[in-house]
Amino acid sequence: MMASRLATERAAFTLPFLRDGMHLLDVGCGPGSLSVGLAEAVAPHGQLVGYDAESSQVRTAQATCLASGIVNARFEVASAYALPVQDETIDVYFSHAMFEHLSRPDRALAEAYRVLRPGGALAIAASDWSQARIEPQTPDVTLAMQGHYALRRRAGGDPFAGSRLATWARNAGFEDIFEATTLRVDLSYDQLAAYVHARLHTAARQAPVNSDLHDAEEAAARWAGTTGSAQQCWVEITARKPPRS
C-alpha cells in the first residue's frame, strides 16, 4: 500500500498549497511514492526534502524519484523530532501515515512549527482505526483488532491518532485548521486479516506467556478464513503557522 500511493490521491489535500519555487518537506517519506507528485508540484524551481528514520526507506525514496525523472528532490535519514533544517525556512510541511507511529506527536508538531515560515502550511494525514469499517465485525475480528491496537500502543504509537491531529495541531500553535475524513480500501478484508495475524504471530512468539496475544492471534487466524469488506479511515488536516503581526 505504501509503495503504491499517489500524490494525486493521498496528498490531494496538500496540492492546492503548492506552487513552483516552494521549499517542501515530506517527513516520514517512506518509499517516496508520494514525494514524486509533491516534488513535481513545486518544480522546476522548488525543492522537496524527504526525511525518514529508516535508511532503507531513504534509499528507496531516492531511487523512486530518480526512476521518475525527479531532479528537485533529495532524501536524508532524520528524526521527526530533530529535523536538520534552519528555523522558519520551509513553506509547507507534509506528512502521511507517520503520526500514528509517534510516541511524542507534540514534539514532532513543535518541530514542524519551528521550521515553517510564518504563514507556512502544515498538511498531515494519519489513520484512525476507531472509525475504520470492517464488516462483518465478528467477535474474532474485534479480538484480533484489539490485539493489533495493543501492539501499536506497545510500540509507542496511537491507533486512533487521526482523530487527535486537529487538537494536537491547535495545541502546537497552528491556526486555520481544516479537517477532512476519508474512507479508503488499503487492504482487502482477507489481506487485513493476514496482516494482523502476521503481526500478532510474531509478537506472540516473542512473548509466550502473554495469553491475550495468543488469543488475539488465534482469532485473527479464524478471521482469515472468512470474507467481507474493510475500509480504513484517514483523517487529513491542513493548518497555518500564524503570520508575524
Secondary structure per residue as TSV (DSSP state, phi and psi in degrees):
chain	resnum	aa	ss	phi	psi
A	1	M	-	360.0	-44.5
A	2	M	T	-62.5	-40.6
A	3	A	T	-74.6	-21.7
A	4	S	T	-95.2	-0.1
A	5	R	-	-64.7	145.4
A	6	L	-	-122.4	143.0
A	7	A	H	-63.4	-32.3
A	8	T	H	-64.5	-19.4
A	9	E	H	-106.9	-61.0
A	10	R	H	-74.9	-25.1
A	11	A	T	-113.8	18.6
A	12	A	T	-58.8	-31.4
A	13	F	T	-70.6	-15.4
A	14	T	T	-95.4	-32.1
A	15	L	G	-55.3	-36.4
A	16	P	G	-62.8	-17.9
A	17	F	G	-86.3	-9.7
A	18	L	-	-99.8	144.4
A	19	R	-	-154.0	164.1
A	20	D	T	-53.1	135.2
A	21	G	T	96.2	-7.3
A	22	M	-	-77.1	155.3
A	23	H	E	-103.3	122.9
A	24	L	E	-129.1	136.8
A	25	L	E	-107.4	139.6
A	26	D	E	-116.8	96.9
A	27	V	E	-95.6	126.3
A	28	G	T	76.1	46.5
A	29	C	-	-68.0	-18.7
A	30	G	T	59.0	-139.2
A	31	P	T	-77.3	3.1
A	32	G	S	83.5	10.0
A	33	S	H	-64.9	-32.5
A	34	L	H	-84.1	-27.5
A	35	S	H	-60.3	-32.4
A	36	V	H	-57.6	-56.0
A	37	G	H	-67.5	-34.4
A	38	L	H	-67.1	-42.9
A	39	A	H	-64.7	-38.7
A	40	E	H	-61.4	-34.3
A	41	A	H	-70.4	-20.2
A	42	V	H	-110.8	4.8
A	43	A	T	-77.8	157.6
A	44	P	T	-92.0	-9.6
A	45	H	T	-98.1	-13.1
A	46	G	-	-85.9	171.7
A	47	Q	E	-136.0	133.2
A	48	L	E	-107.6	134.2
A	49	V	E	-120.9	123.6
A	50	G	E	-104.1	137.1
A	51	Y	E	-123.7	141.2
A	52	D	E	-149.1	150.2
A	53	A	S	-75.9	-17.4
A	54	E	-	-102.0	123.5
A	55	S	H	-64.4	-31.9
A	56	S	H	-64.3	-36.5
A	57	Q	H	-68.9	-39.2
A	58	V	H	-62.0	-43.7
A	59	R	H	-64.1	-41.3
A	60	T	H	-65.5	-42.1
A	61	A	H	-61.6	-42.7
A	62	Q	H	-62.2	-43.6
A	63	A	H	-65.4	-38.3
A	64	T	H	-61.2	-45.8
A	65	C	H	-69.6	-39.2
A	66	L	H	-63.4	-40.6
A	67	A	H	-65.1	-26.3
A	68	S	T	-93.0	3.5
A	69	G	T	77.6	19.6
A	70	I	-	-84.6	122.9
A	71	V	-	-113.5	-4.4
A	72	N	S	-109.4	33.9
A	73	A	E	-134.9	142.0
A	74	R	E	-139.2	160.3
A	75	F	E	-136.2	142.1
A	76	E	E	-141.2	155.3
A	77	V	E	-80.7	127.2
A	78	A	-	-164.2	155.8
A	79	S	B	-87.2	143.0
A	80	A	T	-63.6	-16.7
A	81	Y	T	-88.1	-12.4
A	82	A	B	-150.1	77.3
A	83	L	-	-78.7	136.5
A	84	P	S	-80.2	62.7
A	85	V	-	-133.9	138.8
A	86	Q	-	-70.2	156.6
A	87	D	T	-59.2	138.7
A	88	E	T	52.8	49.0
A	89	T	-	-122.5	0.6
A	90	I	E	-114.0	138.0
A	91	D	E	-84.9	-39.4
A	92	V	E	-140.5	131.7
A	93	Y	E	-108.8	120.1
A	94	F	E	-120.3	142.9
A	95	S	E	-154.4	135.5
A	96	H	E	-130.8	126.4
A	97	A	S	64.3	33.2
A	98	M	-	-112.4	-41.8
A	99	F	G	-64.3	-25.0
A	100	E	G	-69.5	-12.6
A	101	H	G	-102.1	-2.8
A	102	L	-	-90.7	136.9
A	103	S	S	-81.5	-22.2
A	104	R	-	-131.3	71.0
A	105	P	H	-60.7	-27.5
A	106	D	H	-63.7	-39.8
A	107	R	H	-67.0	-39.5
A	108	A	H	-63.7	-39.9
A	109	L	H	-72.9	-32.8
A	110	A	H	-63.5	-36.5
A	111	E	H	-69.6	-39.2
A	112	A	H	-61.0	-43.5
A	113	Y	H	-61.8	-40.2
A	114	R	H	-62.6	-45.5
A	115	V	H	-81.8	-19.8
A	116	L	E	-75.1	141.9
A	117	R	E	-66.3	154.9
A	118	P	E	-55.3	129.1
A	119	G	E	87.0	-3.9
A	120	G	E	-68.1	161.0
A	121	A	E	-106.0	140.2
A	122	L	E	-107.1	131.9
A	123	A	E	-140.3	106.6
A	124	I	E	-134.8	151.5
A	125	A	E	-135.7	142.4
A	126	A	E	-146.8	153.8
A	127	S	E	-79.7	154.4
A	128	D	-	-133.7	96.7
A	129	W	G	-66.2	-19.3
A	130	S	G	-67.5	-20.7
A	131	Q	G	-110.9	8.1
A	132	A	-	-65.8	149.5
A	133	R	E	-110.7	108.1
A	134	I	E	-121.4	112.7
A	135	E	E	-132.0	132.0
A	136	P	S	-75.0	145.0
A	137	Q	-	-91.4	80.0
A	138	T	-	-79.0	166.1
A	139	P	H	-56.7	-35.0
A	140	D	H	-66.2	-41.1
A	141	V	H	-61.4	-46.4
A	142	T	H	-60.0	-46.3
A	143	L	H	-66.6	-42.4
A	144	A	H	-63.5	-43.4
A	145	M	H	-67.9	-33.9
A	146	Q	H	-61.7	-38.6
A	147	G	H	-65.3	-39.5
A	148	H	H	-61.6	-44.4
A	149	Y	H	-61.7	-41.3
A	150	A	H	-62.5	-39.6
A	151	L	H	-65.2	-41.2
A	152	R	H	-60.9	-43.0
A	153	R	H	-69.5	-38.1
A	154	R	H	-63.2	-30.6
A	155	A	T	-81.4	-1.3
A	156	G	T	99.8	0.4
A	157	G	-	-96.4	-170.6
A	158	D	-	-139.3	110.6
A	159	P	T	-65.9	-14.6
A	160	F	T	-111.1	24.4
A	161	A	G	-56.9	-36.8
A	162	G	G	-53.4	-39.2
A	163	S	G	-69.5	-12.0
A	164	R	G	-108.4	-3.8
A	165	L	H	-57.0	-47.3
A	166	A	H	-62.1	-42.2
A	167	T	H	-64.6	-44.4
A	168	W	H	-60.8	-42.9
A	169	A	H	-64.9	-41.2
A	170	R	H	-63.0	-42.8
A	171	N	H	-65.5	-25.7
A	172	A	T	-81.5	-6.9
A	173	G	T	106.1	1.6
A	174	F	-	-76.8	156.6
A	175	E	E	-134.3	179.9
A	176	D	E	52.4	47.1
A	177	I	E	-81.4	128.3
A	178	F	E	-122.5	133.8
A	179	E	E	-123.2	137.8
A	180	A	E	-137.1	146.0
A	181	T	E	-119.5	133.6
A	182	T	E	-133.8	137.1
A	183	L	E	-98.2	130.4
A	184	R	E	-136.4	151.0
A	185	V	-	-89.4	100.9
A	186	D	S	-86.3	-45.0
A	187	L	S	-133.4	145.1
A	188	S	-	-68.6	170.5
A	189	Y	H	-54.8	-49.7
A	190	D	H	-72.5	-33.0
A	191	Q	H	-66.4	-40.0
A	192	L	H	-63.2	-42.9
A	193	A	H	-59.1	-44.1
A	194	A	H	-65.8	-40.1
A	195	Y	H	-63.5	-48.7
A	196	V	H	-63.4	-42.6
A	197	H	H	-61.4	-43.0
A	198	A	H	-61.7	-42.9
A	199	R	H	-65.3	-43.6
A	200	L	H	-68.4	-36.5
A	201	H	H	-61.6	-46.1
A	202	T	H	-62.3	-45.7
A	203	A	H	-65.7	-38.9
A	204	A	H	-66.7	-34.7
A	205	R	H	-67.7	-29.5
A	206	Q	H	-84.4	-15.4
A	207	A	-	-134.7	70.9
A	208	P	T	-63.0	-17.6
A	209	V	T	-93.0	-1.7
A	210	N	-	-87.1	97.7
A	211	S	H	-67.7	-29.7
A	212	D	H	-63.7	-42.0
A	213	L	H	-64.4	-40.9
A	214	H	H	-65.7	-41.9
A	215	D	H	-62.1	-42.6
A	216	A	H	-65.7	-38.9
A	217	E	H	-62.5	-44.8
A	218	E	H	-64.9	-36.7
A	219	A	H	-64.5	-41.5
A	220	A	H	-64.4	-37.0
A	221	A	H	-64.0	-40.6
A	222	R	H	-68.4	-39.8
A	223	W	H	-60.2	-37.5
A	224	A	T	-61.5	-17.9
A	225	G	T	-93.4	13.7
A	226	T	S	-120.3	174.5
A	227	T	-	-122.4	154.2
A	228	G	-	174.9	-154.2
A	229	S	E	-135.8	151.4
A	230	A	E	-141.8	129.3
A	231	Q	E	-130.2	127.1
A	232	Q	E	-86.1	146.8
A	233	C	E	-97.7	125.3
A	234	W	E	-114.5	130.8
A	235	V	E	-108.3	127.0
A	236	E	E	-116.8	132.2
A	237	I	E	-127.8	147.6
A	238	T	E	-123.6	149.5
A	239	A	E	-157.6	170.3
A	240	R	E	-125.1	142.9
A	241	K	-	-77.2	131.4
A	242	P	-	-56.8	139.3
A	243	P	-	-69.4	161.0
A	244	R	-	-67.2	139.7
A	245	S	-	-81.6	360.0
